[in-house]
Amino acid sequence: MSRDGSDDLVRDVDDLREVLGVVAEKVPGLLRGLRDVLYSTEAAEGMAGAVATFYKKLVDAGIPREDAMDMARGYMINLRDLMRGKGIDLGGVVRRERERESSCDE
């Protein structure tokens, strides 16, 4: 081992390279899976049911229909917009992954 710690540095760099390789391999698949869960038919049906129930409960409680509709619209927050606010764009990640896959097929 050298006195200046270069062996440790090389080992640390190799460890980091290995970790980043695993991250690069796994993260796109995880994001695709998350996208599929959030934007699936089942997720859409669940959100529609939740919004409809929320609206109906408001109207049943005596809230005017127009106000209940505004409140229901506010209730139906678009998760994609929330994630973009945090700098996460699932569509962009998946789009880049698809482009990469299609370029490999050519």
Summary of the structure (lengths in Angstrom):
residues: 106
radius of gyration: 23.4
end to end distance: 46.9
largest distance: 78.8
contacts: 221
relative contact order: 0.08
helix: 82%
strand: 0%
